[in-house]
Amino acid sequence: MACTPTGHGNLATFTSNPTSWTQYKYNYTATKTAQTIMFGFTSDTYGIRSWYLDTVSVVDVSAPGTQLLQNPGFDNSTTALTGWIQYCGTTCGNGAGKISTTSCQSMNCYLDNCNNTISTTQIDFLSQTFPTTIGHIYTISFWIVDSGSGLNGLSKAYVDIS
């Protein structure tokens, strides 16, 4: 995968919004026996805006009590991500995603402030693959917030399902 925001956001794209913890929910019909949820984050030029992600959930609407993600709230992670794959973080300098224990919606959360530059957009990704049944409908939900100061229009988050 290329470390670029081009072609991302097939489920949702956020531009410097929301500025307080907000939950988003989407329904998705599985097209394969395994799907991947992916979040991409980029911050402003100076990395002083930050994205926080928490309590990600994927459930089959026919079995709503069964969580399909490992470590959906990041609470089983301390310094390393458990159950999630992170990539393209080397393009972000010190702003690559990490676990946070402050400013979270629950105990722990994922914090990202991947720095942009004026001439090129830096981005890093967080993903997890989960089992699905073709044709079943899945509810995908997560809590997200964009905080800090800085250039508003350059801070973006992308959500993809593939």
GUNU-388537 format. One record per residue: residue number from 1; x, y, z of N, C-alpha, C, CB in turn; residue in one letter. Coordinates in pm, whole numbers, plus 50000, padded with zeros to 5 digits. Each point is the difference from the previous one (the first is absolute). Glycine has a CB too. Example, Ala and Ser with C-alpha at 12.3 -4.5 7.8 and 13.67 -1.06 7.14 Angstrom:
GUNU-388537
REC   pos   n_east   n_north    n_up   ca_east   ca_north   ca_up   c_east   c_north    c_up   cb_east   cb_north   cb_up   code
REC     1    51319     49431   50780     49911      50119   50000    50090     50120   50000     49811      49883   50125      A
REC     2    50154     50222   49803     50082      50119   50006    49923     50109   50073     50118      49937   49785      S
//
This chain:
GUNU-388537
REC   pos   n_east   n_north    n_up   ca_east   ca_north   ca_up   c_east   c_north    c_up   cb_east   cb_north   cb_up   code
REC     1    50083     49882   50000     49917      50118   50000    50088     50124   50000     49817      49876   50120      M
REC     2    50145     50220   49799     50071      50127   49994    49963     50086   50120     50006      49989   49748      A
REC     3    50089     50086   50299     49979      50087   50117    49946     50135   49952     50186      49884   50129      C
REC     4    49692     50115   49822     49937      50120   49947    49850     49998   50034     50172      50013   49813      T
REC     5    49767     50102   50207     49856      50003   50028    49914     49980   49876     50050      50150   50188      P
REC     6    50009     49850   49694     49924      49986   49876    49926     49866   49997     50167      50146   49881      T
REC     7    49705     49859   50089     49921      49880   49988    49948     49945   50131     50132      49952   49803      G
REC     8    49877     50123   50305     49951      49953   50130    49876     50076   50043     50233      49939   50063      H
REC     9    49694     50002   50030     49880      50062   50052    49873     49942   49940     50131      50205   50036      G
REC    10    49872     49666   49923     49880      49943   49938    49885     49984   50099     50147      49882   49838      N
REC    11    49881     50117   50291     49894      49995   50101    49973     50139   50057     50064      49763   50056      L
REC    12    50043     50312   49974     49984      50136   50054    50130     50077   49987     49825      49918   50162      A
REC    13    50163     50214   49826     50114      50091   50004    49963     50115   50092     50074      49937   49764      T
REC    14    50019     50097   50325     49979      50110   50094    50108     50105   49976     49895      49844   50172      F
REC    15    50065     50282   49823     50095      50110   49985    49984     50092   50121     49992      49987   49746      T
REC    16    50101     49999   50348     50002      50083   50120    49865     50004   50071     50177      50137   49894      S
REC    17    49762     49750   50115     49870      49988   50064    49986     49857   50046     49898      50184   49859      N
REC    18    50041     49782   50243     49936      50084   50101    50102     50049   50102     49785      49874   49969      P
REC    19    50181     50231   50103     50091      50055   50101    49965     49955   50141     50033      50196   49852      T
REC    20    49872     49716   50162     49972      49932   50127    49972     49854   49967     49907      50213   50112      S
REC    21    50108     49699   49987     49979      49858   49975    49863     49976   49938     50152      49943   50193      W
REC    22    49846     49992   49690     49877      49970   49929    50005     49856   49950     49973      50243   49932      T
REC    23    49915     49687   50084     49992      49863   49949    49937     50001   49862     49983      49910   50235      Q
REC    24    50076     50012   49676     49947      49983   49865    49968     49852   49979     50134      50198   49914      Y
REC    25    49757     49775   50014     49958      49863   49970    49967     49989   49852     49910      49969   50234      K
REC    26    50132     49919   49708     49974      49973   49859    49964     49852   49986     50160      50184   49925      Y
REC    27    49752     49786   49982     49972      49861   49966    50073     49966   49871     49774      50009   50114      N
REC    28    50276     49869   49880     50079      49955   49885    49962     49856   49969     50191      50158   50058      Y
REC    29    49786     49812   49816     49970      49864   49957    50129     49934   49953     49763      50064   49934      T
REC    30    50273     49825   50127     50126      49932   49970    50000     49945   49858     50025      49941   50242      A
REC    31    50088     50077   49692     50018      49949   49864    50106     49890   49993     49934      50224   49913      T
REC    32    50131     49750   50203     50104      49899   50007    49987     49927   50134     50156      50136   49851      K
REC    33    49919     49757   50168     49996      49924   50125    50089     50062   50107     49953      49794   49868      T
REC    34    50123     50305   50096     50077      50078   50096    50005     50143   49949     50140      49798   50072      A
REC    35    49835     50296   50014     50003      50142   49964    50103     50068   50089     49754      49999   49928      Q
REC    36    50295     50114   50025     50097      50078   50076    49944     50139   50022     50193      49868   49906      T
REC    37    49811     50176   50220     49967      50139   50031    50132     50074   50012     49782      49938   50120      I
REC    38    50224     50180   49820     50123      50077   50000    49970     50146   50029     50104      49840   49837      M
REC    39    49975     50218   50250     49992      50142   50033    50130     50065   49952     49847      49959   50202      F
REC    40    50143     50156   49734     50117      50076   49959    49993     50139   50063     50016      49871   49783      G
REC    41    50100     50180   50260     50002      50129   50069    50111     50088   49947     49906      49892   50204      F
REC    42    50062     50236   49784     50099      50100   49967    49966     50127   50078     50039      49900   49767      T
REC    43    50063     50170   50279     49978      50118   50083    50038     50124   49921     50043      49868   50210      S
REC    44    49963     50245   49857     50038      50124   49933    50152     50004   49980     49801      50119   50101      D
REC    45    50245     49990   49843     50141      50015   49966    50093     49980   50118     49930      50155   49823      T
REC    46    50031     49886   50294     50089      49996   50115    49967     49889   50097     50030      50242   49974      Y
REC    47    49871     49677   49996     49966      49886   50084    49944     50039   50136     50177      49877   49884      G
REC    48    49759     50240   50125     49945      50041   50129    49850     49974   50009     50178      50173   50015      I
REC    49    49764     49773   49880     49864      49946   50006    50016     49850   50017     49898      50186   49854      R
REC    50    50012     49753   50218     50009      49857   50026    49866     49932   49980     50186      50041   50161      S
REC    51    49818     49840   49783     49881      49916   49989    50005     49897   50111     49987      50034   49750      W
REC    52    49900     49944   50316     49985      49894   50099    49892     49906   49950     50073      50151   50193      Y
REC    53    49953     49718   49817     49906      49897   49958    49979     49905   50116     50072      50019   49757      L
REC    54    49803     49942   50268     49972      49913   50114    49878     49913   49971     50100      50169   50157      D
REC    55    49891     49721   49913     49885      49911   50003    49947     49970   49859     49942      50091   50227      T
REC    56    50145     49849   49692     49963      49957   49866    49924     49868   50015     50202      50116   49892      V
REC    57    49693     49865   50032     49920      49879   50012    49954     49953   49863     49925      50071   50229      S
REC    58    50077     49798   49751     49942      49937   49882    49920     49881   50048     50190      50076   49847      V
REC    59    49679     49925   50124     49912      49889   50038    49908     49966   49883     50009      50069   50245      V
REC    60    49960     49804   49743     49902      49952   49903    49863     50034   50057     50153      49809   49916      D
REC    61    49760     50255   50006     49869      50038   50053    49918     49879   50041     50006      50203   49855      V
REC    62    50026     49678   50092     49928      49879   50040    50055     49940   50129     49952      49957   49760      S
REC    63    50162     50095   50288     50060      49955   50127    50063     50121   50069     50043      49765   49908      A
REC    64    49876     50333   50132     50053      50127   50049    50083     49991   50128     49805      50103   49895      P
REC    65    50188     49786   50177     50076      49987   50123    50142     49949   49978     49787      49959   50115      G
REC    66    50251     50011   49761     50132      49945   49971    50088     50104   49933     49900      49770   49979      T
REC    67    50201     50277   50094     50096      50097   49948    50100     49926   49911     49974      50149   50205      Q
REC    68    50048     49899   49673     50089      49933   49906    50143     50054   50001     49802      49959   49861      L
REC    69    50221     50151   50207     50135      50058   50006    50072     49957   50127     49921      50196   49866      L
REC    70    50209     49792   50124     50084      49980   50117    50034     50137   50057     50095      49781   49908      Q
REC    71    49901     50232   50222     50040      50124   50067    49933     50123   49939     50219      49891   50053      N
REC    72    49649     50109   49938     49930      50109   49932    50011     50137   50067     49846      49829   49919      P
REC    73    50178     50172   50212     50013      50127   50071    50143     50035   50035     49775      49961   50090      G
REC    74    50321     49963   49860     50143      50023   50023    50038     49982   50147     50000      50157   49808      F
REC    75    49909     49789   50273     50027      49987   50143    50099     49888   50032     49772      50088   50041      D
REC    76    50251     49818   49864     50100      49896   50020    50136     50040   49945     49818      49832   49989      N
REC    77    50198     50294   49977     50126      50053   49949    50057     50099   50101     49923      49969   49760      S
REC    78    50208     50025   50258     50065      50098   50086    50091     50086   49914     49988      49845   50201      T
REC    79    50125     50100   49757     50087      50076   49910    49992     49948   49858     50153      50047   50191      T
REC    80    49814     49826   49792     49988      49941   49866    49853     49969   49972     50234      49902   50015      A
REC    81    49728     50109   49860     49864      49969   49960    49978     49849   50000     49991      50210   49860      L
REC    82    49904     49745   50204     49963      49859   50002    49880     49980   49909     50088      49973   50236      T
REC    83    49924     49933   49668     49890      49968   49911    49988     50090   49879     49887      49915   50196      G
REC    84    50188     50193   49798     49995      50096   49891    50133     50003   49927     49831      50136   50126      W
REC    85    50165     49900   49746     50121      50017   49920    50012     50147   49965     49986      49763   49906      I
REC    86    50133     50291   50115     50027      50140   49967    50104     50004   49890     49944      50076   50237      Q
REC    87    50037     50010   49663     50099      50012   49894    50005     50142   49945     49965      49759   49943      Y
REC    88    50145     50270   49991     50033      50131   49943    50032     50103   50108     49853      49946   49807      C
REC    89    50164     50013   50316     50033      50092   50109    50134     50066   49985     49862      49862   50144      G
REC    90    50230     50077   49780     50132      50059   49983    49995     50130   49921     50098      49772   50010      T
REC    91    49792     50253   49918     49988      50126   49925    49958     50115   50091     49940      49869   49796      T
REC    92    50027     50101   50329     49938      50099   50089    50093     50065   50100     49796      49872   49973      C
REC    93    50330     50092   50029     50088      50054   50102    49953     49956   50137     50054      50197   49855      G
REC    94    49945     49894   50241     49959      49967   50137    49848     49995   50016     50209      50106   50081      N
REC    95    49716     49921   49813     49856      50005   50011    49927     49871   49970     50023      50232   49942      G
REC    96    50051     49660   50032     49935      49873   49967    49911     49955   50115     50194      49937   49854      A
REC    97    49705     49984   50112     49902      49956   50099    50059     49920   50114     49838      49998   49819      G
REC    98    50097     50014   50298     50044      49931   50120    49883     49987   50097     50236      50087   49970      K
REC    99    49784     49835   50133     49898      49985   50104    50008     50119   50095     50011      49747   49982      I
REC   100    49873     50304   50055     49991      50109   50097    49916     49953   50119     50024      50176   49817      S
REC   101    50010     49874   50299     49921      49972   50121    49933     50127   50051     50156      49812   50059      T
REC   102    49859     50298   49868     49937      50126   50039    49911     50050   49887     50196      50057   50149      T
REC   103    49705     50021   49884     49906      50060   49905    49918     49897   49924     50155      50191   49978      S
REC   104    49835     49688   50075     49929      49891   49932    49852     49999   50036     50210      49866   49999      C
REC   105    49712     50069   49917     49859      49980   50024    49982     49888   50102     49943      50081   49766      Q
REC   106    50149     49821   50234     50001      49893   50100    50139     49994   50060     49821      49867   49876      S
REC   107    50222     50017   50173     50127      49989   50071    50121     50040   49914     49898      49819   50137      M
REC   108    50122     50113   49749     50106      50031   49905    49937     50036   49868     50162      49844   50116      N
REC   109    49914     50221   49797     49954      50030   49865    50121     50009   49909     49795      50122   50087      C
REC   110    50178     49895   49785     50105      50016   49900    50013     50149   49970     49956      49769   49899      Y
REC   111    50164     50284   50108     50029      50141   49977    50090     50012   49878     49977      50053   50247      L
REC   112    49988     50036   49662     50080      50017   49878    50008     50147   49965     49932      49773   49919      D
REC   113    50189     50275   50053     50017      50135   49946    50112     49998   49896     49920      50104   50217      N
REC   114    50058     49813   49682     50094      49986   49888    50018     50136   49933     49931      49759   49964      C
REC   115    50192     50291   50036     50028      50135   49952    49990     50014   49849     50147      50029   50196      N
REC   116    49787     50074   49758     49999      50038   49859    50115     50096   49975     49750      49969   49985      N
REC   117    50292     50038   49891     50089      50108   49958    49925     50080   49895     50212      49864   50048      T
REC   118    49839     50250   49917     49933      50085   49903    49992     49932   49862     50080      50203   50126      I
REC   119    50024     49727   49834     50005      49948   49863    49945     49859   49984     50196      50142   49968      S
REC   120    49791     49782   50139     49953      49862   49986    49920     49960   50124     50199      49944   49856      T
REC   121    49711     49966   50128     49919      49956   50112    50056     49872   50058     49798      50108   49898      T
REC   122    50226     49890   50232     50045      49881   50070    49877     49934   50061     50230      50099   50048      Q
REC   123    49770     49769   49958     49886      49928   50054    50048     49869   50060     49845      50108   49831      I
REC   124    50090     49849   50274     50026      49864   50048    49867     49931   50023     50217      50071   50108      D
REC   125    49788     49796   49900     49880      49918   50000    49998     49904   50117     49992      50020   49754      F
REC   126    49887     49943   50284     49973      49902   50105    49894     49907   49945     50061      50161   50190      L
REC   127    49962     49707   49816     49901      49908   49941    49988     49871   50080     50050      50097   49776      S
REC   128    49840     49834   50197     49976      49868   50057    49907     49923   49906     50032      50088   50238      Q
REC   129    50000     49785   49741     49918      49913   49917    49914     49913   50091     50174      49999   49815      T
REC   130    49701     49979   50144     49905      49922   50081    49921     49907   49909     49984      50186   50171      F
REC   131    49967     49702   49883     49924      49904   49918    49858     50050   49973     50137      49814   50097      P
REC   132    49813     50158   49783     49864      50039   49964    49934     49889   49918     50066      50243   50002      T
REC   133    49805     49769   49983     49922      49912   49913    49947     50084   49885     49935      49845   50194      T
REC   134    50093     50113   49685     49958      50077   49882    49849     50020   50004     50193      49906   49864      I
REC   135    49766     50219   50116     49858      50036   49998    49945     50043   50135     49977      49842   49815      G
REC   136    50095     50129   50294     49954      50045   50132    50027     50149   50016     50042      49771   50097      H
REC   137    49873     50293   49981     50016      50143   50029    50072     50014   50134     49789      50059   49868      I
REC   138    50311     50029   50133     50081      50025   50120    49986     50146   50040     50163      49817   49936      Y
REC   139    49825     50206   50194     50000      50136   50052    50141     50033   50045     49757      49984   50072      T
REC   140    50296     50123   49873     50134      50050   50034    49979     50129   50076     50111      49892   49795      I
REC   141    49947     50117   50323     49988      50124   50077    50134     50034   50063     49757      49954   50046      S
REC   142    50261     50172   49985     50123      50047   50064    49975     50140   50055     50146      49860   49845      F
REC   143    49937     50177   50251     49999      50134   50057    50126     50070   49949     49870      49927   50210      W
REC   144    50116     50200   49751     50114      50074   49945    49989     50147   50040     50019      49837   49805      I
REC   145    50096     50228   50209     50005      50143   50028    50128     50057   49939     49865      49972   50214      V
REC   146    50127     50151   49738     50114      50075   49949    50023     50116   50096     49953      49935   49755      D
REC   147    50164     50071   50304     50023      50104   50101    50131     50074   49975     49870      49865   50166      S
REC   148    50145     50245   49902     50122      50079   49991    49976     50127   49921     50135      49793   50016      G
REC   149    49974     50276   49959     49992      50122   49921    50081     49978   49873     49972      50147   50208      S
REC   150    50032     49951   49707     50077      49985   49877    49912     50019   49879     50157      49844   50117      G
REC   151    49898     50122   49769     49931      50021   49873    49889     49898   49985     50208      50093   49897      L
REC   152    49669     49954   50106     49882      49916   50002    49984     49911   49878     49896      50174   50137      N
REC   153    50119     49877   49743     49967      49926   49880    50094     49885   49965     49902      50207   49924      G
REC   154    50214     49787   50138     50096      49896   49964    49986     49874   50084     50152      50178   49927      L
REC   155    49774     49826   50181     49985      49886   50088    49884     49914   49949     50092      50132   50198      S
REC   156    49939     49741   49766     49897      49912   49945    50011     49860   50056     49997      50136   49792      K
REC   157    49889     49796   50211     49995      49859   50037    49915     49928   49896     50026      50051   50249      A
REC   158    50017     49829   49717     49932      49919   49899    49961     49867   50063     50129      50112   49811      Y
REC   159    49756     49835   50148     49957      49869   50044    49964     49919   49877     49917      50090   50223      V
REC   160    50145     49794   49764     49975      49912   49887    49961     49862   50049     50162      50129   49860      D
REC   161    49761     49802   50057     49971      49859   50022    50026     49931   49866     49825      50046   50185      I
REC   162    50250     49847   49821     50032      49928   49876    50013     49852   50026     50116      50200   49911      S
//
